[in-house]
């Protein structure tokens, strides 16, 4: 008698059609494990959460990368502004010298040559100022580079005697809001504020505001306090202002003893 082949009664589930806990061996091992039973019931929800966390991490990393790139770009722009501003000062000094030479010369040919150089220098200055202003306007992010850009724009305006706009920018962008007290950003902010305040001293309309900025720098600044105190002494007129100026200088001797050599000689002898 012949018998037919015995059919295999155990059928395999298609791959991927069951979860981890459907494996008989694992199911048996996990039968009495509360955590395993909880995982078996909730594995789909956990998978969704893990995917969400992964997506969030990717998003955070992208945000961090973009933020670092923006800061690097802003730092480079600020460096370009500072370099261009230094060049601007040099060209303005050169132009002033040319004008003096042209004015004092009695030789017609030399005077004509000086005039041509003066015209060329003036055109270069206009181009350079426009370039710096464009760069400061582009420096809008991240914080605090927008403030530093505005302060440098104010410096340009102050050097052009546009004191109203310069004061408005300085008032709207306080140096104490920039970075930490000992940071590089704060150093730049203090330097720019000192330059603007000194320039505003040339305008009778803005002297009081400028003096207030200088007093604040002398009292709370970390980088240009001594220079600000010296400027306060220069504009002191009333007895109260003179007394305040002396007190500022005395306080700075104790706060920054290494900088006493930069202090006005009038006060060095009184301390």
C-alpha positions in Angstrom: 0.0 0.0 0.0 1.3 3.4 -0.8 0.7 6.4 1.1 0.8 10.0 -0.1 3.2 12.5 1.1 2.6 14.0 4.5 1.7 17.6 4.1 3.5 20.1 6.3 1.0 21.5 8.7 3.2 24.4 9.9 2.8 27.4 7.7 5.1 30.4 7.8 3.9 33.9 8.1 5.0 36.2 5.4 8.1 38.2 6.4 7.3 41.5 8.1 3.7 40.5 8.8 4.2 40.0 12.6 5.8 42.0 15.3 8.7 41.0 17.4 6.5 39.6 20.2 4.7 37.1 17.9 7.8 35.0 17.9 6.8 31.9 20.0 10.1 31.8 21.9 10.1 35.5 22.7 6.4 35.4 23.6 7.0 32.5 26.0 9.9 34.3 27.7 8.0 37.5 28.0 4.7 35.9 29.2 5.4 36.8 32.9 7.3 40.1 32.2 5.0 43.1 32.8 7.3 45.5 30.9 7.5 43.1 27.9 3.7 42.8 27.9 3.4 46.6 28.0 5.9 46.9 25.1 3.9 44.3 23.2 0.7 46.3 23.5 2.2 49.7 22.8 5.1 49.1 20.4 3.3 51.0 17.5 2.8 54.1 19.6 6.4 54.0 20.8 7.6 53.7 17.2 5.7 56.9 16.3 7.2 58.7 19.3 10.7 57.6 18.4 10.3 58.8 14.8 9.0 62.2 16.1 12.0 62.5 18.4 14.4 61.6 15.5 12.8 64.2 13.3 13.0 66.8 16.1 16.7 66.1 16.5 17.4 66.4 12.8 15.5 69.7 12.9 17.4 71.0 15.9 20.7 70.1 14.3 19.8 71.9 11.1 18.7 75.0 13.1 22.0 75.0 15.0 24.0 74.6 11.8 22.1 77.5 10.2 22.5 79.7 13.3 26.3 79.1 13.4 26.5 79.8 9.7 24.6 83.1 10.2 26.8 84.1 13.1 30.0 83.4 11.1 28.7 85.4 8.2 27.7 88.3 10.5 31.2 88.2 12.1 32.8 88.4 8.7 30.6 91.3 7.7 31.4 93.2 10.9 35.1 92.7 10.3 34.7 94.1 6.8 32.8 97.1 8.3 35.6 97.7 10.8 38.3 97.5 8.2 36.5 99.8 5.8 35.8 102.3 8.6 39.5 102.4 9.5 40.3 103.0 5.8 37.7 105.7 5.8 39.4 107.6 8.7 42.7 107.3 6.9 41.3 108.7 3.7 39.5 111.5 5.5 42.8 112.5 7.2 44.6 112.3 3.9 42.0 114.5 2.3 42.4 117.1 5.1 46.1 117.2 4.5 45.6 117.6 0.7 43.3 120.6 1.4 45.8 122.2 3.6 48.6 121.7 1.1 46.4 123.1 -1.7 45.4 126.1 0.4 49.0 126.9 1.4 50.6 126.4 -2.0 51.4 129.4 -4.1 52.4 127.4 -7.2 49.5 127.3 -9.7 50.6 124.0 -11.1 50.9 122.4 -7.7 47.5 123.8 -6.6 45.8 122.3 -9.7 47.4 118.9 -9.0 46.2 119.1 -5.4 42.7 120.0 -6.6 42.5 116.9 -8.8 43.7 114.7 -6.0 41.1 116.3 -3.7 38.3 115.6 -6.2 39.4 111.9 -6.6 39.7 111.5 -2.8 36.2 113.0 -2.3 34.7 110.5 -4.8 36.5 107.6 -3.1 35.2 108.7 0.3 31.6 108.9 -1.0 31.9 105.4 -2.5 33.4 104.0 0.7 30.8 105.6 2.9 28.0 104.2 0.8 29.7 100.7 1.0 29.9 100.8 4.8 26.3 102.0 5.1 25.1 99.2 2.9 27.0 96.6 4.9 25.6 98.0 8.2 22.1 97.9 6.8 22.6 94.2 5.8 23.8 93.3 9.3 20.3 92.6 10.7 20.8 89.1 12.2 21.7 87.5 14.5 21.6 89.4 17.8 23.6 91.5 18.7 25.1 92.2 15.3 22.1 94.3 14.3 23.0 96.7 17.1 26.7 96.8 16.2 25.8 97.5 12.6 23.5 100.4 13.7 26.3 101.8 15.9 28.8 101.8 13.0 26.2 103.5 10.8 25.8 106.1 13.5 29.6 106.7 13.4 29.4 107.4 9.7 26.6 109.8 10.2 28.4 111.6 13.1 31.5 112.1 11.0 29.3 113.6 8.3 27.8 116.0 11.0 24.4 114.4 10.7 24.1 114.6 14.5 20.3 114.2 14.8 20.3 110.8 13.0 23.5 109.7 14.8 21.9 110.5 18.2 18.7 108.7 17.3 20.7 105.5 16.4 22.8 105.7 19.6 19.7 106.2 21.7 17.9 103.2 20.1 20.9 100.9 20.4 22.4 101.0 23.9 25.8 99.5 24.3 24.9 97.8 27.6 22.4 95.6 25.7 25.2 94.0 23.7 26.7 90.7 24.8 28.2 90.0 28.2 30.3 92.7 30.0 33.6 91.0 29.1 32.6 89.9 25.5 34.1 90.9 22.2 30.7 92.2 21.1 30.6 94.5 24.2 34.1 95.8 23.4 33.0 96.8 19.9 29.8 98.4 21.3 31.7 100.5 23.8 34.3 101.6 21.3 31.5 102.7 18.8 29.5 104.5 21.5 32.6 106.4 22.7 33.3 107.5 19.1 29.8 108.6 18.5 29.5 110.5 21.9 32.8 112.3 21.2 31.5 113.3 17.8 28.2 114.6 19.3 30.1 116.9 21.6 30.8 119.1 18.6 27.1 119.9 18.4 25.8 122.2 21.1 22.4 120.7 20.6 23.6 117.2 21.5 26.2 118.0 24.2 24.0 116.9 27.1 23.1 113.6 25.5 26.7 112.9 24.6 27.8 113.7 28.1 25.3 111.3 29.5 26.6 108.5 27.3 30.2 109.3 28.4 29.3 109.3 32.0 27.5 105.9 31.6 30.6 104.5 29.9 32.9 105.9 32.7 30.7 104.4 35.4 29.8 101.0 33.9 32.1 100.4 30.9 34.8 97.7 31.0 36.9 98.7 28.0 36.8 102.5 27.5 35.8 103.8 30.9 39.0 105.8 31.4 38.8 107.4 27.9 35.2 108.3 28.6 36.0 109.8 31.9 38.7 112.0 30.2 36.1 113.2 27.7 33.7 114.0 30.6 36.4 116.2 32.1 36.8 118.1 28.9 33.2 119.1 28.7 32.7 119.7 32.4 31.6 123.3 32.9 29.7 123.7 36.1 31.1 123.0 39.6 28.8 120.0 39.8 30.1 118.6 36.5 33.7 119.1 37.5 33.1 117.4 40.9 31.4 114.5 39.2 34.3 114.2 36.7 36.8 114.0 39.5 34.8 111.4 41.3 34.5 109.3 38.2 38.3 109.4 37.7 39.0 108.5 41.3 36.6 105.5 41.1 38.4 104.3 38.0 41.8 104.4 39.7 40.6 101.7 42.1 38.6 99.8 39.4 41.3 99.8 36.7 44.6 100.6 38.3 46.6 99.4 35.3 45.0 102.1 33.2 45.9 105.1 35.3 48.6 106.0 32.7 45.7 106.8 30.3 44.0 109.1 32.8 44.1 112.8 32.3 47.2 114.3 33.9 45.1 116.9 35.7 43.5 114.2 37.8 46.5 112.0 38.3 48.1 114.7 40.4 45.0 115.0 42.6 44.8 111.3 43.6 
